[in-house]
Amino acid sequence: LPVFHLKECSVRRRYSDFEWLHRELERDSKIVVPSLSSTCISSS
């Protein structure tokens, strides 16, 4: 899109953000959502 000047961007998320998203998808989705991993792997 022309409004975005950068070709790439980076966003940092907490594990709790993914837990929230997982709950919302399970609640509102008609598809099976895989469970989240209990460990978090981070790359810098």
C-alpha positions in Angstrom: 0.0 0.0 0.0 1.3 3.5 -0.8 0.6 4.8 2.7 3.3 2.4 4.1 6.8 3.6 3.3 8.7 0.7 5.0 8.9 -2.6 3.3 9.2 -4.5 6.6 8.2 -3.9 10.2 8.7 -5.7 13.5 6.3 -6.2 16.3 7.0 -7.6 19.8 4.2 -9.5 21.4 3.9 -11.1 24.9 2.8 -14.7 25.3 -0.4 -13.4 26.9 -1.3 -11.7 23.7 -1.3 -15.1 21.9 -3.2 -16.6 24.8 -5.9 -14.0 24.3 -6.0 -14.5 20.5 -6.2 -18.2 21.0 -9.2 -17.9 23.3 -11.0 -15.5 20.9 -10.4 -17.8 18.0 -11.7 -20.8 19.9 -14.7 -18.9 21.0 -15.7 -17.3 17.7 -14.3 -19.8 15.1 -15.8 -22.8 13.6 -12.4 -24.3 12.9 -10.2 -26.3 15.3 -7.5 -24.1 16.7 -4.3 -26.0 17.7 -3.2 -25.6 21.3 -0.4 -23.2 22.2 3.0 -24.4 23.1 3.8 -24.2 26.8 7.3 -22.8 26.1 8.1 -19.7 24.3 10.9 -19.5 21.8 12.2 -16.0 21.1 14.6 -14.8 18.4 16.4 -11.5 18.4 
